[in-house]
Amino acid sequence: MIQFYETQQESLLENRKVLQKTYNKTSTYRLVFLIVGLLCLIKVFSFNPNLGAVALVIFLGGFYYLVKYHESTEEDLHQNDNQQNLLKNEIGILNNEPNSIYSDGSDFSNPHHIFSADLDLFGQNSLFQLLNRAKTRWGLELLAKSMLEIESDREVLQKKQEATTELKEKTSWRLKFLASLVHIPHTKADSSHQISKITMPPKLAFGTFLKFYGKIVPLVWIALFVGFYFLKFEGIGFGIGGLVLFHFYLNGLNKKITEPYLEQLSVTGRALQSFSKAAELIANEEFTSKVLQETLKDFPRADLKSKNPIEDFSLIVKRLEMRKNMIASLFLTSARPFEPIETIKIGEWIERNPNFFKEIFKGIATLEYYASLSTLQFNNPAWCLPSFHEDNDAFIGAKQIGHPLIKVHQTICNNFELTKHNQVNLITGSNMSGKSTFLRTIGMNLILANMGAPVFAEKLDLRLGMEPICYMRITDSIYENASTFKAEIERIKLVLQALKNDKLHIFLIDEMLRGTNSEDKLKGSMALFEKLVNENAIALLATHDLRLSEISAKYTDKVKNFYFEYSTAHGELIFDYLIKEGVCKSFNASLLLEAIGLKMNP
């Protein structure tokens, strides 16, 4: 994949050189055209005014074309730079560098959640940071929500996988879409929420009259000229002056009402431009997966020639911006009460398009979500999409499953099956041998699977609807006046409560009751272990305490022992990180302590 991105980057660099040359030439052509055109116009007008009028139209049309072409080239340069930044980031991720241009989801962290903190879902070096390609707040929240909610509908998961695969195949479109948003800084992610909350305009003085008057004002002007032509043409100036003063009166009467609202609208329009290209790409692309078709069925389509729904709205805002030009404002208000009439038109537009902003950002967020999942799939072609079943005899069938956050070339993968014959699994092993990593390997891939994402495995079959309950990363908190042991008691309480509800859970427990003495630790651990067995729970428990393995002899039809081991060579510890069936017989804490200079008593 790195080679693919590098090839794309080289192509973009060459294209940028061409665009830069075009941009520079167009700037020169525009200046030359302006100077030569004005000189020619002067000559033509002096020769023949009628011919000059034709030449003026041609001149304005040609200059407008050059300006628009120059703007288009500038936009192409901007998109080229965005795509290069995107590709640079993807290359960095594949080289095991941080995902630097996207949020790591730290603001979604919750140390008390039943699995998110234990499974490193949010924050630096997290699953969210690996996955995330969203820039809007809507997209970030959709991604976080999907990580925290376990899907129990197999059809929904199949539709999600279908959408993920579709966007994986739309490589060119996906990269353009992500590049169109990549320039938005983290601080502006919330702007999508703010934009979507735009409200109807406030009530105006003489609002009903203005709504009617705005529609007939052209007829009023025509009637004025016609009337004075037939009655007394010399007095037309008084009529025009009176009508203009009437317009300024209506405009001024509503100024305190319209100005704050129109200013808010202008700010919204400028912020909305950041999402314009993304909306255009969505509006002009066909999708075949059901979930994308359903999400985008109400996505706004452009009514004008722009092929871009946001550009349609931006044209309205640009018209409002004209009022800030003193000369333009003078003419606009003279012709009609500009600000109140435009405010009424905005209200009518919002009534016709009540869900415009909601649908725009819902569409962008959904595409950000599936672009995140499909990018993971594209970057890791060896990963698979898992299958789901509702068989209560088998819960996990994993072939060559690995930890998603460990560098690919350093990852050791394992085969593992969890069935009704080993619903509870005790995993023993020495320090640093891989017990905790294996628990997180199972948990993280379970989360990915429930998102519709690929998993780090050659093959993975899962029981539908399994929700992780984790008891792994327990810490004290001075701020919350909670000791380690108190935190552990709270987590055990959570495990016991989960055993009583009707949900299907998988318990991932790493070294119970670390915050108390060894005797109470053993008694408590054995009690919880047997509770899990007797409640027919699905569980993986990692421990150093070999005495817990004795329980498996009492429940041979439900409990199985697994272990990780190490070997030594030339005084060095060597770990193979492969899970094996049985009980660990060798531990390495003494060797590790002696290696750093702490002498142990024999």
N, C-alpha and C positions, 0 to 999 in steps of 0.2 A: 504493500500500500504506500510505503514511503516513496518508492520509485514513481508510482502513479501521481502523487501529489507534487513531486519535484518536476515531473514532466509538464504538468499543468502550470506550475509556477514559471517555468522557462517560457512556455507559450504566452503567458500573460505579460511577462517582461518584454518579449518581442512586440506584442500587441500594444503595449504602453508606449514604446518608442514611436510606433506609427501614429497613435492617437496624439502624442505630444507634438509631433510634427504638424499634424492636421490642425491641432488647436492653435499653434503659433502662426501657421499660414492663414487660418481663418481670421485671426486678430488683425493681421496685416491687410488682408483683402477687405475687411470691414472698414478699416480706416481709409484705405485708398478709394473704396467705393463711395464713402461719405464725402470725401474732398472732391473727387472728380464729378460725382453726381450733382453736388451743389453748384459747381461751376457750370456744368452742362445745363442745369435747370435755369440758371440766370440767363444764359445765352438763348435757350429755347423760349423762355417767357418774353424776352425782349423782341424775339423774332415773331412769335405767334402765341398769344395767351391761351388759345384753345389747345394748341399742340403742347404747350407748357403744362396744362392741366393733365393731359394724358401722360406726359413724361413724369409728372409728380406722382401719379398713381403707380407707375412702373417703378419709380425710384423707391417709394415707400414699401412696395411689395418686395422688391429685391433686398432692401436693407433689413426688413423684418425677417426674411428668409435667412439671411446671413447671421442675424442675432440668434434666431432659434437654432440654427445649425451649430453655432458656437456654443450655446448652452447645452445642446445635446452631446457635443463632444466633451464638454467639461463634466457632464454627468457620467459619461462612459469612462473618463479618467478616474472619477471618484469611485465608481463601481469596480474598476480594475484594481485600484489600491485596496479596496475592501476585500476583494477575492484573494489578493496576495497575502493580506494579513490573516485571513481565515486559513489559507493553506499552510502558512508558516506555523500557525497554532496547531493544526492537525499533525504536521510533521513533528513538532515538539512533543505532542502527546504520545505519538508512536515511538519517540525516542525517550520515553519515560520522564518527560519534563511536565511541570504542572500545567493544567488547563488555565492559562493566564488571562484570557479575555472574557471568560464567563464566570458568573457567580458560583461560589462553592456551596451555597445554601446554608451558610452559618446561621442566618436568621430563622431557619426552621428547626434548629437544634433544640432538643428537649431531653435533658438528662433523666427525666422520670418516665419517658415513654417506654412501652413494654419491649421494644426491640431497636429503636432507631439509633440510640447512642452506642449500644453494645455491638451493633453491626456496622458502625462507621458510615452511616448513611449521609450525614451532613457535616460540613466543615472542611478544613484542609485535608487533602489526601483521602477524600471520601468517595463513596459511590456516586453521590450527586455531582461532585466535581468531575468525575470521569465521564458521566453521562451528559451533563447539561450543555445544550446549545441554544438555550432560550435567553432572550434579551428583554422581553416584556414581563411585567409583573404577573399578567395572566398566565403566561407560559411557565414561569417559575413555580407558581402556585399549583398549576396542573401537574407538573412533574413531581413536586413534593407530595401532593395529595395521593398520587398514584403509587408512590413508594410506601406510603403509610397505610393504605387500604388494601386488604386482601380480596381479590375478586373470586367469587364462588360460582360464576356463570361461565361455563365452558365456551358457549357461543360468543360471548363478549371477548374472551381471550383470543379466540380464533380470528375474530374481526380485527383485533388489535395487531395480531401477528401479520395479518394480511396487509394492513396499512403500513406496518414497518417494512415489510418486504417490498411493497410498491415504491416507497420512497427510496429504499436502498437501490432499486433499479433505475430510478430517475436521478442519477448521479449529477448530471449537469444542472438540472433544474434545482435540485436540493442545494448545491453549492452556491448557486446564484441567489436563492432565497435566503440562506444563512448569511451570505455576504451583504445582502441588502440591509441587514439589521446589525451587523457586527460592529458598526461604528458607534452605536448607542452606548454611552457609559452606564455603569451600574447605578449611578446616582439618578439616572433618568428612567429607570425601569418602572417606577411607580407612575410615570406620566401617562401610561396606558390606562391606569385606573382613573386618574383625574380627568382625562379626556372623555372617557366613557360615561362620566357623570354629568355631562352638560345638560342643563335644564331648559325648560320653556322660558321665553322672555317674560319679564314682569308686565303687569298691566299698564297701559299708557293712558294719558289724558286724551279724551276724545278718541279712544281706540276704535270704537265701532265706526265712527265717521272716517277716520284715517284709513281703515281697511277698505271702505267703499271708495274713498277719494283717491287712494293709490291706484285703483283700477281705471278711474275716469279722467285722471289728470291730463293725459294726452288730448282727450276730447275737449277739456276746458281750454287748453291752449289754442286748439283749432277754432273753437267757438269764439274765443277772444279776437283772433285775427279776422275771422269771417265777419263777426259783428261790427268791428270797427271799419272794416273795408266797405260794408254796405251803409253804415250809419255815419260815422264821422272818423275817417282814417287819421285825421290830424291829432286826435286825442288818444291814440293807441299807447303812447308812452305812459300816460296816467294809468291805463288799464294794466300794462305790464308791470309797472312799479307797484301797483296795489297788490297784484297777485304774488309778486316776489316777496313783498313785505309779509303777506299772509303766510307764505311758506316758511319764512324765517321765524315768524311768531310760533307756528306749530312745532318747528324744530327746537326752538329755544325752550318752549313750554315743557318739552319732554327730555331735555338735555340731561338732567340729573338722573333720569331713569334709564335712558338708552346708553349713555357713555360707559358706565361700569360694565354693563352687559356686553356691549360691542367690543370693549377692550378684552374682556375675558374670552370672547369668541376669537379675537385676533390671536391671543396667546395660544389658544387651543389649535387654531389653524396652523400656526408655525410649528408647534410640537407634533402635530399630526403628520407633517411633511417627512419626519424621520421614518415613518412607517409606510410612506407612499409607494415605494418600489416593491415592498413585500406584498402589499395589497394588489398591486398591478399584476405581479407574478401569479398570485392565487387566482385572481379573477380571469386570467387568460390561460389557465391550465386545466386540462381534463383529468379527473381522477376516477379510477375504476373500483377501488376498495369501498365497501359499503359504509364503513365508519366515516371515511372522509366525505363521501357523497352526502351522507346524512348531516354531518356537521356543517357542510358548506351549502346546503340547499337554500338557505336564506341569506347567503353572503351577498352583500350589495354588488350589483353590476352597474357599470357606468351608463348613465343616460346620455352623456354627451359623446364627442368624438375621441375623447382622451383614452378610452379603454382602461380607465383607472378610476375606481369609485372615490378615492380620496382626492384625486385631482378635481373631480366634479365639485366636491365640497370646498376645496381650496379656491376655486374660481369665485365662489360666493364670498369667501373671506377676503380675497384680493380686491374685490369690488368695494368691500367695506373699508379696506385700508386706504382707499383713495380719499376718504374724508379727512385724513391727516395732512394732506397737501392743501395749503390755504387757498390757492387759486382753484384747484379742482373742487374743493368743498364749496367755494363761492358759487361756481356754476351749477354744481349738483343740487345745492339747496335752493338756488334760484328757480330751477326747473321743477322741483317738487320738494316736499318736506322729507329730505333724503333719509336721515337717521331713523325717525319713527316708522317710515314706510318699509325700510330695509329690515328693521327689527320685527315688524309684523310678518314680512316674507320669511325671515328665519324661523319664526314660530310655525308658519304654515309648512315649511320644509321639514321641520322636526316632526310635525303631526303626520306628514306623509311618510316619513322615514323614522319611526319611533325607536327602532332597534338598530339604527345604522352603526353607531359606535360599538354597541355590544356585539353585533355580528362580525364587524371588522376584527375586533380583538379576540373574539372567540375563535374565529377562523385562523388568525395568525398564531394564537396560542396552541391550537390543535396541531398546526403544521410544525411549530417549534418542537412540540412534544414528540411527534413521530419522526421529525428530522433528527432529534437527539438519539432516539432508539435505532434508527436506520443507519446513522453515522457509526454507532457502536458496532452494528452488524457489518457494515462495509469495512471498517478498520480491522475487524477480527473475523476474517472469512472462515476460520476453523471452528468458531463458536457455532452452536446450534440453537434452533428454536425448540423449546421443550414441548412435550405432549402431556396432556392431562387426562385423568380417568377418575371414576368414582368407585373404584374397587376398594373395599375395606380390608382386603388381604395384603395389599402392597401400598407403600406410601412413598418411597423414594427408590428409583432405579437409576443410578448414575454411572456412566462410563467415562473415565478420564475427566473427572470434574476438578477444576482448579479455582484458586482464589482470584477474583476479578481485578484486585488492586495490586497484586504482586507482579513485578516485571515478568513479561511473558517468557523470556529466555531462562528465567530463574525459577519458574513455577514447576512444582512437582504435582502431577495430577494423580488422582486415586479413583479406583472403582469402589462403589459402595451401594449396598442394598439394605433397605429398611422395610421389613414386612411384619406381618402379625406374629411371626416367630421370634422377632427381635425388636419388639416395639420399644423396649428400653435398652439402651446401649451404654455400657460403662467403658470409658476410654481412659486407660492409664498410660503413663509414660514419664520420662525424665523431663527436666526443665529444658525449654527451647526445642523440644522434639517435634512440635507441630500440633499439639492437642487443641489449643485455642484457635489456631489458624484454621483447623479443619472445621470446627464448629461454625466459624464465620464464613467459611467456604460454602457450607450448606445453607446458612441463613441468607447470605448475600445473593446467591444464585436463585434462591426461593423468591426473594424480592424482585429480582430481574424478571423471573418467569411470570410473576403476577402482574407485571407492567406491560407484558406483550413484547418484551425485549429478548434478544438472544442471551444465552447463558454460556459461561465458560465450561463447556463440557462437549465431549464427542457425541453423547446422547444423554438425555435426561427425561425420565418419566416421573410425573408427580401426581400424588393424590390431590384432587381439586379442593381448594378452599382451606389449606393448612395455614394457620397464622402462627408465626413464631412468638414465643414467650421466652425472653432471654434473662439470664441471671449470670452475668459475666463480668462486666466492668463496674464494680462497686467501689465508691469513693465516699470519704467523709466530707462534710461541709460545715465550716465554721459559720458561714453566713446563715445557714438554715438550722444551726445548732444540732447537727446530726452526725453521730459517730459512724464509723464503718459498720459496726455491729448493728446499730439502729437501721442503717440503710439496708443491710442484709435482711433484717427482720421484715422490713417493708416489702422487699422483693419476694421473700418466701410467702408473705401474706398474699401478694399478687398471684403467685403460682397456685396457692391453695384456692383462691377465688376462681381462677381460670379453670381449675379441675371441676368446679361445680356447674359452670355454664354449658350451654349446648354447642358451643363452637368447637371446631376441630383445631386443636393446637399441636404444635411441635415445640417441646421444651428444650432449649439449648442452655445447659448449665455448666459453668466452669468453676470448679473448686469452691464448694459450698462452705459457708461459715468460716471465712478466713479471719474474722475479727474477734474470735474467742479462743479459749484454751483448747488444747488438743483433745481432751476427754469429752468435753461438751460438743466440740466440733464433730467428733466421730458419732456420738449418739444422735445429734441432730441430723447429720448427713444420712445416716442409716435410716432414720425415721422418714425423712423426705423421700429417699430412694424407694423404700417399700411402699410409701403412699402413692408414688407415681406408678409403681408396678400394679398395685391393687386397684387403682382407678383406671387401668388399661390405657394409660397415657402413652403418647409417642414422645420419646425423649432421648437425648444424647447428653451424657454427663461425663465431664472430664475431671480427673482427680489424680493426686499423687498417692492417695491412701489405698494401699492394696487390700486392706481389710474390707473395703466396700465390695470388692470382687467376690467375696464369699457369698454374698446374697444371690448371685447368679446361680449358684448350685441349688437353691431352693426353688428357682423359677426358670428352669431350663427351657420351657416352652415360650417364654416371653423375653428373657434377658440374655444378652450376649456380651461377651468381653472382647474389646479391641485394644490395641496398644501401638505406640510409636516407640522406637528404640534408637540407640546410638551405638557407634563402635569407636574404637580408639586406634590411632596409628601415629607413631612417633610422638606420643604425648598429646596429640591433638584429638579433640572430639569430632566425630563425623556423623552427621545426621542424614538419613535418606528420606525422611518425611513421608514414608509410605505406611499406610495403616495396615495392620495385620490382625488377624483373629487370635485372641488369647490375652494373657495378662503379662504386663511388663515385669521383668525380674531385675532389671538394673537401673539405678538412678545416679545422677551425676552432680548433685548439689555440692558434695564434698570436693569432688575434683575441680569444680568451677571456683569454689572458694579458695582452695589451695593454689590454683593457677594465678590468683591475684595477690597471693602472699599471706593468706590467713591459714596458719597451721592448725590442723584438726587433731584433737586427742584421739588416740587409737581406741 
